[in-house]
């Protein structure tokens, strides 16, 4: 017979739970705000100091490898989908809503995921600000052989990568913790 003897920490001390939740939200908002500020400041510097399509190589050894080239992007990250600018603005708002909803579901110890979500949300909002204020996104990081991008794009990519790695690591840990499961048994159970 199962008898529940203790309630969860949230049920026992709701007043202790509220500050922890507030800290989680403040952390997400801080990462988001810092991402937006750095992104918008970098774009402001580019627009102020470079003419449209002008390039600047800040170190001669990087010439032909990396430079700052001011471009205007009406599409998605890395210049894709130029004809769908308004769609990408709507997508940015949807992504922000999904991130806020997902953040509410996270366990307390998921700080890396919270930071990743903040980077993704900050990047999405940073590019959305450009679309609203300018009608295009300012791109300027030119790694030759790769489409020109900006810090918001980088934040989104880094956030998604960190989130995927944490989820992969968490799944790996859960699989290892299952009784009777070892790497050898996992490999032998995979179809060839």
C-alpha positions as CSV (number, residue, x, y, z in Angstrom):
1,X,0.0,0.0,0.0
2,X,1.4,3.4,-1.0
3,X,0.9,6.3,1.4
4,X,2.1,9.8,0.4
5,X,4.0,11.1,3.4
6,X,5.5,14.3,2.1
7,X,4.4,17.0,-0.3
8,X,6.6,18.7,-2.9
9,X,8.7,21.7,-1.9
10,X,6.4,24.0,-3.8
11,X,3.4,22.8,-1.8
12,X,5.2,23.1,1.5
13,X,6.6,26.6,1.1
14,X,5.1,28.6,-1.7
15,X,6.7,31.7,-0.3
16,X,10.2,30.1,-0.8
17,X,9.3,28.9,-4.2
18,X,8.3,32.3,-5.6
19,X,11.8,34.0,-5.2
20,X,13.4,31.0,-7.0
21,X,11.0,31.4,-9.9
22,X,11.6,35.1,-10.0
23,X,15.4,34.5,-10.2
24,X,14.8,32.1,-13.1
25,X,12.8,34.8,-15.0
26,X,15.3,37.5,-14.2
27,X,18.1,35.4,-15.5
28,X,16.3,34.7,-18.7
29,X,15.4,38.4,-19.1
30,X,19.0,39.5,-18.3
31,X,20.5,37.2,-21.0
32,X,17.8,38.3,-23.5
33,X,18.4,42.0,-22.7
34,X,22.2,41.7,-22.9
35,X,21.9,39.9,-26.2
36,X,19.6,42.6,-27.6
37,X,21.8,45.5,-26.4
38,X,25.1,44.0,-27.7
39,X,23.4,43.2,-31.0
40,X,21.8,46.6,-31.5
41,X,24.9,48.4,-30.4
42,X,27.1,46.5,-32.9
43,X,24.6,47.2,-35.7
44,X,24.5,50.9,-34.7
45,X,28.3,51.0,-35.0
46,X,28.3,49.4,-38.4
47,X,25.6,51.7,-39.8
48,X,27.3,54.8,-38.4
49,X,30.8,53.9,-39.6
50,X,30.4,52.0,-42.9
51,X,28.6,52.8,-46.1
52,X,26.2,50.3,-47.4
53,X,28.2,47.4,-49.0
54,X,31.5,48.8,-47.7
55,X,33.9,46.4,-46.1
56,X,36.5,46.9,-43.4
57,X,39.4,44.5,-42.6
58,X,40.5,45.2,-39.1
59,X,43.6,43.0,-39.3
60,X,45.5,42.6,-42.5
61,X,46.2,38.9,-41.7
62,X,42.5,38.2,-42.0
63,X,42.1,39.8,-45.4
64,X,40.2,37.4,-47.7
65,X,39.1,35.4,-44.6
66,X,37.1,37.7,-42.4
67,X,35.9,41.3,-42.5
68,X,33.0,43.6,-41.6
69,X,30.8,44.2,-44.6
70,X,27.6,46.2,-44.2
71,X,24.7,44.6,-45.9
72,X,20.9,44.7,-45.6
73,X,19.0,41.5,-45.2
74,X,15.2,41.3,-45.6
75,X,15.2,37.5,-45.2
76,X,16.1,35.1,-42.5
77,X,19.4,34.3,-40.9
78,X,22.4,34.2,-43.3
79,X,20.4,36.0,-46.0
80,X,17.9,33.2,-46.8
81,X,14.3,33.9,-47.9
82,X,14.7,37.6,-48.9
83,X,11.1,37.8,-50.1
84,X,9.5,36.7,-46.8
85,X,10.5,39.6,-44.5
86,X,7.1,40.0,-42.8
87,X,6.8,36.3,-42.3
88,X,10.1,36.3,-40.4
89,X,8.9,39.1,-38.2
90,X,5.8,37.0,-37.3
91,X,8.0,34.0,-36.7
92,X,10.2,36.0,-34.3
93,X,7.1,36.8,-32.2
94,X,5.9,33.2,-32.2
95,X,9.4,32.0,-31.3
96,X,9.4,34.4,-28.3
97,X,6.1,33.1,-27.1
98,X,7.2,29.5,-27.4
99,X,10.4,30.3,-25.5
100,X,8.5,31.9,-22.7
101,X,6.1,28.9,-22.5
102,X,8.9,26.4,-22.6
103,X,10.9,28.3,-19.9
104,X,8.0,27.9,-17.5
105,X,8.3,24.1,-17.8
106,X,12.0,23.9,-17.0
107,X,13.3,22.3,-13.8
108,X,15.1,24.7,-11.5
109,X,18.6,23.4,-12.3
110,X,18.5,24.0,-16.0
111,X,20.7,27.2,-16.1
112,X,22.4,26.4,-19.4
113,X,19.1,25.9,-21.1
114,X,17.8,29.2,-19.6
115,X,20.9,30.9,-21.0
116,X,20.4,29.2,-24.4
117,X,16.7,30.3,-24.4
118,X,17.8,33.9,-23.5
119,X,20.3,33.9,-26.4
120,X,17.6,32.6,-28.9
121,X,15.0,35.1,-27.7
122,X,17.5,38.0,-27.6
123,X,18.6,37.2,-31.2
124,X,15.0,36.8,-32.5
125,X,14.0,40.1,-30.8
126,X,17.2,41.9,-32.0
127,X,16.5,41.0,-35.6
128,X,12.8,41.9,-35.1
129,X,13.7,45.3,-33.9
130,X,15.7,45.9,-37.1
131,X,12.7,44.7,-39.3
132,X,10.3,47.1,-37.4
133,X,12.6,50.1,-37.4
134,X,14.5,49.7,-40.7
135,X,12.5,47.3,-42.8
136,X,15.6,45.1,-43.0
137,X,18.2,43.4,-40.8
138,X,21.7,44.8,-40.6
139,X,24.3,42.1,-41.3
140,X,28.0,42.7,-41.2
141,X,30.0,39.7,-40.0
142,X,31.6,38.4,-43.2
143,X,33.4,35.0,-42.9
144,X,34.4,34.4,-46.5
145,X,32.7,31.4,-48.0
146,X,29.7,31.9,-45.7
147,X,26.7,34.2,-45.9
148,X,27.1,37.5,-44.1
149,X,25.4,37.5,-40.7
150,X,25.2,39.5,-37.4
151,X,25.4,38.9,-33.7
152,X,21.7,38.2,-33.3
153,X,22.1,35.3,-35.8
154,X,25.1,34.1,-33.9
155,X,23.2,34.2,-30.6
156,X,20.4,32.1,-32.1
157,X,22.8,29.5,-33.4
158,X,24.8,29.3,-30.2
159,X,21.6,29.1,-28.2
160,X,20.1,26.3,-30.3
161,X,23.4,24.4,-30.2
162,X,23.7,24.7,-26.4
163,X,20.1,23.6,-26.0
164,X,20.6,20.6,-28.3
165,X,23.8,19.5,-26.5
166,X,22.2,19.8,-23.0
167,X,19.2,17.8,-24.2
168,X,21.5,15.2,-25.8
169,X,23.6,15.0,-22.6
170,X,20.5,14.7,-20.4
171,X,19.1,11.9,-22.5
172,X,22.4,10.1,-22.3
173,X,22.5,10.5,-18.5
174,X,19.0,9.2,-18.2
175,X,19.8,6.2,-20.4
176,X,22.9,5.4,-18.4
177,X,20.8,5.6,-15.1
178,X,18.3,3.0,-16.3
179,X,18.8,-0.3,-14.5
180,X,20.2,-3.0,-16.7
181,X,21.2,-0.6,-19.5
182,X,24.8,-0.4,-20.5
183,X,26.5,0.9,-23.6
184,X,27.2,-2.6,-24.8
185,X,23.5,-3.6,-24.5
186,X,22.5,-0.3,-26.2
187,X,24.8,-1.0,-29.1
188,X,23.6,-4.6,-29.5
189,X,20.0,-3.6,-29.5
190,X,20.4,-1.2,-32.4
191,X,19.3,-2.5,-35.8
192,X,22.1,-2.9,-38.3
